[in-house]
Amino acid sequence: MRLVGELDLEPRPLIRATLTTLVLCGLVALGSRGGRWLDPALLGYLLATLFAGFGVAYRYFSWLERPATGMYFRHTLRTLLSPKALKALPRMALLTLDQIVLQRFIEKRSLKRWGAHALLAWGCLLGFAVTIPLVFGWVRFTSEGLDATRYQAWVLGFPAGSFPLDSFQAFVSFHVLDLAAVMVIAGCVLSLIRRKQDEGDTATQRFDLDLLPLVLLIAVSMTGLLLTASEKWLQGRNFATLSFLHELTVILLLLGLPFGKLFHVVQRPAQVGVTIYKAEGEAEGRLACRSCGTPFIRANQHRDLVALWKELDLDGARHGAQGGGGVHHLDLCPRCKRRLVAKAQGVRLHGAFDPFATIPVHAEPIPDPTSMKA
């Protein structure tokens, strides 16, 4: 059942996203000591971040509502909560390093694509890691002493060390966002160059999905760097205007976060669970095709697909016999399925198209997949 309206919102994801946003508001209030340490200048960023949090949560919960995605998610939870989770920790750590940190799955496609993606991913994550605690009031800095030559850092209202204004720590603290901006701009430029040179990307790309996020990221990064330039070399000239433009671009980026390709930042950790699922299936073994005998599908995947087809009311595709017997569609390998399609086309064309021989299928009942071994 769906809520009728222009947005066509789904009830369960909507309720869960609302609760998630309320929890996030509670964490903001708790970490900022009841809002005492919230910076009024960052109020626009705060509201946009809360909206983005709601949108991301709603889309993520809607994504989990899909039968196939929910199946992977439940399996991952069972793995994490099972007694064998400790044994799987080393493998999960290696997968996290490969899939999340190094992102080598992109390196296999293209070194240029991997470099652009790495700069974008880590530049954005570094920027979010710095700005979100500041916007939520979880981290703040105050000056110390009569001459204000030292800065005191506060985390969740507790002192977290101080440092001189002319120290290396101060330089890194004040310019880490500039580093993130340079990384993002470099990644965007590499992405735009690749999209211009790759004819396939040029033919299939869309402005709203592929180019607009890059434009917004460049706008956010450039206005952020201009703020630093105004404060550092221009004696603060036009700082208020640049600050407004930077806030506007950041808010536009946050509002579009749940709806564009940047949502992959939230989805990517799920890839670790999928990889574990595949590895467990390979360890259990593959089932053979009921027609040609070639092992082609993992046993755990077969069980879940059978359950998924029943959930989607697709349990009825059988071949080779009448009255409900024959071989189930899921028990045939892709090659044999293609041969069935070709044979059906030949029948419809009265023999004018029949390049394949008849597939031998067995009418006996299909054994329980759990009892079959590769």
Secondary structure, 3 states (H helix, E strand, C coil): CCCCCCCCCCHHHHHHHHHHHHHHHHHHHHHCCCCCCCCHHHHHHHHHHHHHHHHHHHHHHHHHHCHHHHHHHHHHHHHHHCCCHHHHHHHHHHHHHHHHHHCHHHHCCCHHHHHHHHHHHHHHHHHHHHHHHHHCCCEEEEEECCCCCEEEEEECCEEEEEEECCCHHHHHHHHHHHHHHHHHHHHHHHHHHHHHHCHHHHHHCCHHHHHHHHHHHHHHHHHHHHHHHHHHHCCCCCHHHHHHHHHHHHHHHHHHHHHCHHHHHHHCCHHHHHHHHHHHHHHHCEEECCCCCCEEEEHHHHHHHHHHHHHCCCCCCEECCCCCCCEEHHHCCHHHHHHHHHHHHHHHCCCCCCCCCCCCCCCCCCCCHHHCCC
